[in-house]
Amino acid sequence: MVVLSRSNTSQHMFRWGVMLRELLQKEGVSGDMVTYVCASIGHQRDLIASFPDSPCYFTGSREIATKLREVSSKLLSSTGGPNTMIASKITPPMEEAIRISSCIEHSVCICSV
């Protein structure tokens, strides 16, 4: 997994990457599975394009999502807000988080069973 920088919040994304590494290690997954890359949008496009079969998840502006989509057919993007949850199953704490989140902004919940 590669965590990419954002032009206006590089420290935020770096810290998120560090937290993700720590959480993976707590779950018994090697932290080496995560790396952080600080690069321009052009270089990020080059990086993403070099892994055409890899899924890509992006949060940010529609403008940048469009630029990344040009090089990634497997891009999933969230451009309407920062609230994204991914879970393998719905638990009572997840249900509560969904209820709280839906009051913050327009939201969509996609569940797979």
Secondary structure as UniProt FT lines:
FT   STRAND          2..4
FT   TURN            7..8
FT   HELIX           10..26
FT   TURN            27..28
FT   HELIX           31..33
FT   STRAND          35..37
FT   HELIX           41..49
FT   TURN            52..53
FT   STRAND          56..59
FT   HELIX           62..69
FT   TURN            70..71
FT   TURN            73..74
FT   STRAND          75..78
FT   HELIX           92..104
//
